[in-house]
């Protein structure tokens, strides 16, 4: 069996649930926990294909990830090629990396925009960030009826909770904060995204504005698909808590308090339980031990810088991506 694509072959009569992640080797341990949790909650009567878009996973990480496949969950690796569109994004991210406190300067975050064009065989798909843990069948998320909408995602709770982010979204992004979604969990109508040329629209915004944003790829998604997004229930993108409701299907360790960096953070048991069956547990424990007080201080400073940046950008007279 190849270490590049693993699992049972897709049969023509089987309806596949395609699930995408975008990572590099640094994200592999977190992605492994996400994938392992996914395999623990699938419908045994369905077939799932996890597709990892990456910029160069090493062979050791590919081998460890391939061990997560099950009878009805296959794994596919797809390396991103340096297309003209990707070169534009990489150049843009390189410029943005100069900004202090920028959590979103990696081109990896933009790979999901390529999914509709790279996988024309799929009409619909689910995308998840690597820092999520499943507690329910992701097939149920895939089955959500999008109606006339292009995409489904949850209104971003961090934006709602932090006044500076709220003002930034309303003023600088130009999307009401009550409609602005988190891009970490998506149900994508790939056919509609191809029809509206979603990736090409993003590239045009980057070229036209070269904007300094707080969460660039997420901001672009909200601007391009304004009014075309179905809002997911919070059970599909819940913030980690000690006492999660029983109907919580997915937990997202978004932005702050990563359990592989900090001890005694909300929801850490959920993550470590999922990590135990991955082959990456030792790596994650060593990473946590190495995240000393200096790194924790730097992490908090980045968060503070991000909030200050949001407050500064919120002072604009018109949205940053508006002609």
JOWO-V297196 format. One record per backbone hydrogen bond with DSSP energy under -1.0 kcal/mol. CO is the residue of the C=O (numbers start at 1). NH is the residue of the N-H. If there is no record, write none. Layout:
co=CO nh=NH
co=CO nh=NH
This chain:
co=4 nh=77
co=6 nh=75
co=11 nh=14
co=17 nh=49
co=18 nh=126
co=19 nh=51
co=20 nh=128
co=21 nh=53
co=24 nh=27
co=27 nh=31
co=28 nh=32
co=29 nh=33
co=30 nh=34
co=31 nh=35
co=32 nh=36
co=33 nh=37
co=34 nh=38
co=35 nh=39
co=36 nh=40
co=38 nh=41
co=43 nh=46
co=47 nh=17
co=48 nh=74
co=49 nh=19
co=50 nh=76
co=51 nh=21
co=52 nh=78
co=53 nh=23
co=54 nh=80
co=58 nh=62
co=59 nh=63
co=60 nh=64
co=61 nh=65
co=62 nh=66
co=65 nh=68
co=66 nh=69
co=72 nh=48
co=73 nh=70
co=74 nh=50
co=75 nh=6
co=76 nh=52
co=78 nh=54
co=81 nh=83
co=83 nh=87
co=84 nh=88
co=85 nh=89
co=86 nh=90
co=87 nh=91
co=88 nh=92
co=89 nh=93
co=90 nh=94
co=91 nh=95
co=92 nh=96
co=93 nh=97
co=95 nh=98
co=96 nh=99
co=99 nh=102
co=106 nh=109
co=107 nh=110
co=108 nh=111
co=110 nh=113
co=111 nh=114
co=114 nh=118
co=115 nh=119
co=119 nh=122
co=123 nh=191
co=125 nh=188
co=126 nh=20
co=127 nh=186
co=131 nh=253
co=133 nh=251
co=137 nh=140
co=138 nh=142
co=139 nh=143
co=141 nh=144
co=146 nh=149
co=150 nh=189
co=151 nh=230
co=152 nh=187
co=153 nh=232
co=154 nh=182
co=156 nh=160
co=157 nh=161
co=158 nh=162
co=162 nh=166
co=163 nh=167
co=164 nh=168
co=165 nh=169
co=166 nh=170
co=167 nh=171
co=168 nh=172
co=168 nh=173
co=169 nh=174
co=169 nh=175
co=172 nh=320
co=176 nh=179
co=176 nh=180
co=180 nh=156
co=184 nh=129
co=186 nh=127
co=187 nh=152
co=188 nh=125
co=188 nh=190
co=189 nh=193
co=190 nh=194
co=191 nh=195
co=192 nh=196
co=193 nh=198
co=197 nh=201
co=198 nh=202
co=199 nh=203
co=200 nh=204
co=201 nh=205
co=202 nh=206
co=203 nh=207
co=204 nh=208
co=205 nh=209
co=206 nh=210
co=215 nh=219
co=216 nh=220
co=217 nh=221
co=218 nh=222
co=219 nh=223
co=220 nh=224
co=221 nh=225
co=225 nh=228
co=228 nh=150
co=228 nh=151
co=230 nh=153
co=233 nh=236
co=234 nh=237
co=235 nh=249
co=235 nh=250
co=238 nh=252
co=245 nh=248
co=249 nh=135
co=249 nh=136
co=250 nh=238
co=251 nh=133
co=252 nh=254
co=254 nh=256
co=258 nh=261
co=258 nh=262
co=265 nh=268
co=267 nh=271
co=268 nh=272
co=269 nh=273
co=270 nh=274
co=271 nh=275
co=272 nh=276
co=275 nh=278
co=280 nh=284
co=281 nh=285
co=282 nh=286
co=283 nh=287
co=284 nh=288
co=285 nh=289
co=286 nh=290
co=290 nh=292
co=292 nh=296
co=293 nh=297
co=294 nh=298
co=295 nh=299
co=296 nh=300
co=297 nh=301
co=298 nh=302
co=299 nh=303
co=300 nh=304
co=301 nh=305
co=302 nh=306
co=303 nh=307
co=304 nh=308
co=305 nh=309
co=306 nh=310
co=307 nh=311
co=308 nh=312
co=309 nh=313
co=310 nh=314
co=312 nh=315
co=313 nh=316
co=319 nh=322
